[in-house]
Amino acid sequence: MRLSKYYSILNLPNGASETDVRKRYRKLAMQFHPDRNPSAEAKQRFIELTDAYEILIGKKQAPPQCTTQSKARRAAHTGNPAPTQEERMKEARQRHYEQIIQEHEENEQYFKQLTKGVKWKTLRISAILGILITAGLLADRFLPSHFEPDRVTHYSLNAGFGGDEELLTAIKTEMDQTYWVSKVNYNLYGRYPSIITEKSWIFHEPIQLISRGKVNDSHFKTHYSFRSNQWIISFVLLLPLFTLLYKRKNVIFTVLFQLSYWGVNAALIWFLLNNDHWLHFLTAGFV
């Protein structure tokens, strides 16, 4: 390839993307910049890097391959002497400075795109929803519970693991609900399959199953629910708020923004649609 030489100068594979070329040039140029490395070898390397960079991004054409003698004859024929190393260094510095300015302007434009328009408004809405849902999950810890009658129809013993390697049982009920509970005994699925499900007030999240016995009731804690993972969910839902408050012109903000916009919004939609959480949320748990 005609350009393979210039990819090699930047230590890149042939056909590398323009983004990779820019990143590698920025890294190597800082290493060999004459302000940081005054050696003659570094100066020559800096000139080569800058020439290779401009050729690969299409800012200038690659010179035709020719020998040193033919270059001298061409310069003599045209009457234009070959530029000295100092002149080439001055040009390389100027081009490097222009590249820094261009990248700065591109970063400014990208930052404005993130913090203006529909995406930024969407992120604000996500932050408000995240705060309200987190507040609802927290309030569910203190509000009274709902108690709904149900009946066990199917079960699968030792179908999963909870905390501390605790064996869990999957329970399916007449209300077409599936619960993962621990410390199951014969009373729940054999003698007394009729149960009462205790659920949180706002989001109707299962807390425990109560099996009504002749003398004593048996209580079975539920697992794998939004309530049992409340603190992880709250952290995720509050990520848009943290992104709004952080708002810096750096890579961390960009990662937080993309994660919040795509990841957290998807999690919000999934949470609200799951088990009619949106309806419970709008009615404050009364429906």
N, C-alpha and C positions, 0 to 999 in steps of 0.2 A: 504493500500500500504506500501511496505517495506521502500520506500523513503519519505513517507509523513512527517515523523518526520523532515527531513532535509529541505523540502520545508517550513514547519512551522517555523523552526529556522530563515529562511530568510524572513518570512512573505509573502510567495508566495503561490498561489494555486497549488494543485497537477498537475504535468505535465507541468509546466511553461517552456517556451523555454529557451535554453541555453543563448540567448541574454538577456532575462529578469533576469536570474540567475546572469549573470555577472554584469548587471547594479545595481541590488539590493545589491549584495555583495560589489561592489565598494562604494555605498552610505553608507551602514551600517558599513563597515570596517573603513571608515574615521571617522565615529561618535564614534566608540568604540576603535579606535587605542590607544594603551597605551601612545603614545607620546602626544595625545590630552586629553585622559581621563585616569589618573593614578589609578583610584579606582580598588579595587580587583574585583568587580562585572563586570567592563568594561573589565578587562583582561580575565576573564572567558568567557564573551560574545564574545570577539574577537576570542578566540580559537574555540568556538563552530561555529561561523560564517565561519571561515576559513575551518574547517573540513567539514561542510555542503556544502560549495562551491565546494571543491575538489571532494567530492563524487558525487554531482549532475552533474558536467561537465565530470565525468568519469575519473578523474585523479587518483583516488584511489577507492578501493572497500569499500563498507559499511561494518563495522565490524558486526559479528554475534551477535544477541541479547543475552545478558547474564547478570547475576546479578553481583554485586560488589564482592561477595564472590567467585564466579566462576572465575572472572577476576584475583583475588589474587591467587587462587589455580593454574590457568593456568600460571601466571607469575612465581610462585614458581616451578612449574613442568618444565618449559622451562629454568629456571635459569636466565631469563631476568626480572629484576625488572621493574615495571610500571614507565613510565617517570614522573618526577615531573612537577609541574605547570610551573616552570621556563623553563624547557626543552621544554615543549609543547609551551610555549610562544615564545621561540626562533625559534622553527620550524614554528610557525604560522607567525611570522614576516618575515621569509625567504620566505615562500610561498607567502605572500602578496607582498613582493618586486618582486618576480618572475612574479607574475600576472601583476604588474604595468609595468614591462619591456616588457612582452609579448604584452600587450595592446598598449604600445608605438610603438613597432615594427609593429603591425597590422595597427595602424593609419598611420605610415610612409608609409607602403606599399600601403594603400588605397589612400593616398594623391598622391603618385607617379602614381598610376593608373589614377587618375583624370587629372593630369597635364602633362601626356605624351601620345603619341600615337594618334589614330584617333579621339577620343573624344575631346581632347584639340585642335587639328587642326580644327575640325568642329566648336568648339566654337569661334576660331579666325575668321573663315569665317563669322560666324553669327554676330560677333561684327562689322566686316567691312561692311557687308550688312546693319546692323542696322544703322550705321553712315551715309551711302549713302542714304538710304531711308528717314531717318530723315531729312537730308539736302535737299532732294527733296521735302518733305512735307513743309519744311520751305520756300524753294524757290518758291513754288506754291503760297505763300502769296503775292509775289511781281511781278511775271511774268504775262504777258498778258494772257487773257482767250481765250478758244475756245468757239465758238457759233455754236450750232447744231440745225437745225430746227427739229421739232417733232410735234406730235398732241396727245391730251388727248383722250383716248378711254374709260377709266373706272375710277371711283373714289369711295372713301368710306369716307364719312364725319365723323369727330370726331372719328377716328379709333385709336388714340393714344395720348400720352401726351409728350410735350417737356419741356423745362425749364420753371420754374415758373408756372407749371400746365397749360401750353399753349396747347390748343387743336390742334391736327394735323390731316391732311387729307392724305390718301394714294392715289396717282395718278399713273395710269398705262397708258403707251403711245404706239404709233404704233411701236416704236423701241424696244418694249418689255422691257422697263425700268420701274422700280417702284421708285417713289420719295415720301418722306414724307415732306409735306410743311405746313406752318402755315398761318393763316389769309386768308384762301381761301374765295373767293366770287363767285358769279354767272358768272362773266366774264370768269373765267378760264375754267369751264366745260360746260357752257351754250352758251353764245354769241360768245366767241372767243376761241375755243378749240385749235387752232393752236398756238404753243408756240415756243420759242427759249430757249434752255437749255444752260446756261452759265456754263462751266466746267473749272477746273484748267488746266494749261498748261501741266505739266509733267504727272500726274496720271489721268487726265481727270475725276477728282472728281466733282460731281455736286455742284454748288454754289447757284444758284437760277434759277427759271423758270420765263420767261418773256412772258406775254400774250400781244400780239399786238392788242390794241384797235383802234378804229377809230380816237380818239383824243389823248389819253394818254395810255402809256404802264403800265401794272400792274406787280409788282415784288413780287415773292413769295420765301422766303428763304427756303432752303432744310435742313432737319434734318436727324439724324441717319446715317450719312456718315462718312467715314474715316477723311474727312476734318474737320467736326464738332467736332470730338473727337481726334484731332491731338495731343494734349499735353499728353493725356493718352497713345496713341499709341507710341509716341516718347519715353516716359518713359520706356515702355515695351521693345521696340526695342533696347534701349541703355543698357539694363540690362546685356547682355553678355560682353560689354565693361567694365562696372563697376566690373563684376566678374573677368575679366582678371587683372584689376588694383588692386583689393583687394587682392586676392591670399594669404590667411592665412590658417594655419593649425588649423582650428576650425570648429565648427558646422555651423556657419553663412556662411562660404565659401562653405561648402558642400551643404547647402540648396540653395544658389545662383547658384551653378553649376548645380544641378539637375533641378532647375526651368528654368534656361537659356537653358540647353541642350534639355530638353523635351518640356517645355512650350513655350519658345520664338521661338524655331525652328519651332514648329507647327504653331505658329502665323505668322511667316515669310512666310511659305509656303502658308498658307491660304490667306494672304494679296496679295502675288504675283500672285496667281491664280485667285483671285477675280477681275472681270471686266477687265481681261487682263492687270493687272498692270505690269506684267513682261515685256510685249511687249512695253508698254508706257515708262517703265523705261529704257529699252535697247535702245530705239530710242529717248530718251530725250523729249518725248511728241509729236514728229512729226507724229507718227502713233497712 
